[in-house]
Amino acid sequence: MDLEKMLSSRAVELKPSGIRRFFDIANEMEGVISLGVGEPDFKTPYSVRRAGIENLQIGKTGYSANAGLLELRKAICRYLERKFSLSYDPKKEILVTVGGSEAIDLAIRAFLNPGDEVLIPEPCFVCYDPIVRLTDGVPVALPTCAEDHFRLTPEKLERAITPKTKMLILPYPNNPTGGVMRREHLEAIAEVIRRHDLIVLSDEIYAELTYNGKHVSIAELPDMKERTIVINGFSKTFAMTGWRLGYAAGPAPAIKQMTKIHQYAIMCAPTTSQYAAIEALDHCEENICQMREEYNSRRRYIVDAFNRIGLPTFEPEGAFYIFPCIKSTGLLSEDFCEQLLYSKRVAVVPGDAFGKSGEGYIRVSYSYSVKHITEAVRRIDAFLQELKEKQS
Amino acid sequence: MMDRLLELLNDDARTDARDLAVMLGTTEEEVKRKIAMYEEQGVIRGYKPLLDYEKIDTQYVEAVIEIRVTPKKDFGFEEIAQKISGYHEVDSVYLMSGGYDLHVQVVGKTFKDVALFVSHRLAPLDGVVSTATHFVLSRYKDRGVIISGLPEDDRGNVSL
């Protein structure tokens, strides 16, 4: 049997992540000083781990309600209200998912009909485009630029809208750029969104990692909650990547459809993780503050360090990444990263992994200790010096 | 809340003033001024390396001595605590709540050294009711730093 012919053409046509090869090399290489990972270096707060263990010990090992433990949904509502002034009904407007990723998938599937266009600001996390394609939607990239601090501007948004546009993905604070949208920037695009009657998928997974001020959710703006699905989760905020737990908050009719798909595909999010998450939401404010403070010090340090060694880096105000420009080296992002990896054993991620507009940049994570960052920067500096000598 | 500068120094006291200034979003002068102030006020009492004695080719034994004391009228525990602190063999002295009164860390070259120090110097002190000596066998974590079994970064080198 020719298995290739049996496979779904939509799956086969999905473009494989272009930097797959680079990733394979980087992950197999020994002795690498990496600034390449997209997850916290902290461990899940101890009390949260305990909560998971205790619930396992007393035998809470069954399924939960499809939408998630009601107790957890209530805790999520309290949290969203407290942090972002968003009020939702825990019974109808919250769905607990397997990571923020599943929530993104469900939201896109619940809204898209074949041919519907989805606007995706780039550079951005890699999952939106393929999920839209799998749903027979049409992804439309909205390139953002360093001059705008990688924000989506109302002009760019307006220009990309067609009669077929249904949804805007709003991935802020942004992976990979660290860009954020402040209230005034959200207000500017909200006006366009309302006028064209768009749905917003607001991926706020990095919301708690916002510096120089607090994160604002677009759902908080007038008349936006009714058209916005807020996606959030526990991975980044509480350093719980492996627990696979996220959630969606949105209008009841949307959550109803998303819950239906979730019920058929997943049943429910892992129960142990859900119990642990209640502890995280209710009792870990101090842990969040500590982690944010620590990231913030590293952020200032690494931005300064990269600018000093001659790679222009705008000061990002969210997530735990910087996005230095490497155009001065004359190298393409992937070549830069590969040469750096081979010659100095430092791993960073090529910017074009996050969309074409990321070409000329690299994503550098600062979810590492200052000591580790210092050593990596020293090596990158040496790499740049050698590159200059070679080129002159 | 504790000054973030102190937290950063507590993490690595050798971080230089310029880097501290960058991390705090302030000037190098301001950092130096504050450190000098903390030193003067006695908030910062000193800077020492955190040594892993297992890796040093020297004889080193450390023990924790629990001491029960009869406090003296008018002086409480102060007088005896100060007396004990005076010995160079004594690394630290804490007044404790609970089952005993003074927690004394003593270092010496051999077990015998430490035992003799306790029996000759500490036990006979006026007011000491009893002592219990516990030798340190292995250190896993010291002042917030994991000494043995360093946790490895299991996150891989790159992920999106």
Interface residues (C-beta under 8 A of the other chain):
Chain A: S17 F22 F23 A26 N27 M29 V32 S34 G36 V37 G38 E39 D41 F125 V126 N175 E293 S297 R298 R300 Y301 D304 A347 V348 V349 A353 F354 V370 K371
Chain B: R4 E7 L8 D12 T15 D19 V22 M23 L24 G25 D153 R155 G156 N157 V158 S159 L160
